[in-house]
Amino acid sequence: MSNTLKVACFGDVCGEVGRNVLIEYLRINKHLFNLIIVNGENSAHGFGITQKIYDKFISEGIDVVTLGNHSFDQKNDLQMFDRNPNLVRPLNYPKGTIGHGYTIVNRNGLNIMVINLIGRLFMEYNDDPFHTINEFLSINKLGLNADAIFIDFHAEASSEKIAMAYYLDGRISGLFGTHTHVPTADAQILSNGTGYISDCGMCGDYDSVIGMETNSPILRFTSKINAHAKLIPASKKNSACACGVVFEINRNGQCIGIKPIRWGGTFLMDKKEYMEW
């Protein structure tokens, strides 16, 4: 039994091209990882997720799918959030919201808890993520027998994300930011053993405005008349990239290594590098 585990976490999957590039990457590299977490809140044509897409993710070796502010945009089958325990919406949604705010997956004898949180700064109002997670961990960490904890913090502001990481340093194994669709260059291990990155980036077409075709966002910025111009996921396969981060943890749940994943046309990085890591 290995003394360390590698947990791969991927940022927002944006539309069909994002799904395809992520699946292409995983078919080559999923054997490198003990657990795979994917944010799927933009996977259904940029807005929400469907049961069919979730099932496809699971069939391709993804273990947990996290969500965010677009969790419930596809409203034709809301019961799917109760049916699938590894489909995780933000824990700090108001009490009474359907679905699950966390899940636990066993790998190599370790119980790995995956939690989704959503920020409040520049976002729609939700319960305070700091108080929510503090109360949750205080009550549940020992009772649920979690050996390692990973949090997808779906938030707009990098300040809110890194504040959360320091707030939880030593209490969780890793925190990865999602939502902005832009990969950051600050992957690090904090002083008490928590791995952190402000944003994984997205899995999608990077010849775009955060995954969307450029015309509608430009219209929104340049004309009040077009403030609600329809957003359509960009779909150029040759500029599609899968972006995420890999945390390596020891059997005490501490992060001992962290490395970004940038795989695909835009970043022009050597695919072999990630196959050998």
C-alpha positions, 0 to 999 in steps of 0.5 A: 500500500502506497504511503502517499495518495495523489488527488487530481482536482479539475476546474469548471468544465465548460460545455462539450469541448470542456467535457471532451478535453477532460475525458481525453486527458483522463483516458491517458492519465487517470491511472496516475491518480488515486482520486479525481474531483471535477467541478461540473457546474458549467458542463451542460452547455455552460450552465449546470449539469445533467444526469447524463453528463454526471453518469459520463463523468463517473464512467470515465473514472471521475469520483466526485463532481462538485458544483457552484452558483450554476448548480441548479440551472438545468431544472428538468431533473432536480431529484438527481441531486438527492440520488447521487451522493458524489454530486456535491453542491455548496455546503453553505447553500441555505438549509433545506436545499436539495442535494449533498454538501459533502461526500466521503470516498475511501481510497487505499484505506483512507476516508477522503472527504470532499466538500464544496463551498461557495463564496459571498464576495461579488457573488449572490448571497448565501450562508457565511462559508467561514462559519458554515465550514468551521461549525461543520468540521467542529461537529463532523470531522471526527464523527465521520472519520475523515482522514483527509479533507479537500474543499472546492471553494467556488468563489470570485475573489482571490482574497476570500479564497486565500483567507479561507485557506489560512483559516483552515490551514492544518485542518484540511488537506487541500483547498482548490479555487474554482469559478473564475475559469482562469488558472492562477500561478500560486500553487503552494503548501501552507505552513500547517500542511494544507495545499492551496491554489486560488483557481484551477482554471477551467476545462474548455476552449481558452480562445474565448472569454472565460469559456464563452464565444467572444461576441456576446461578452463584448456586447455586454460590456459595450452596450446596455442594450445587449446586457443580456446577450446570450452566452454560448460556450466556445468550441474550438477543439484546437484551443481546448485545455484541461486545467487542474491541480494535483495534491499529494498527501501522506497518510496523515492527511497532510499535503506534501506536494502540489502541482498544476495541470495545464494540458492542451493547445493553448498552454503548449505544455509537454503532455509527457511531463504529466504522464511521468509525474 
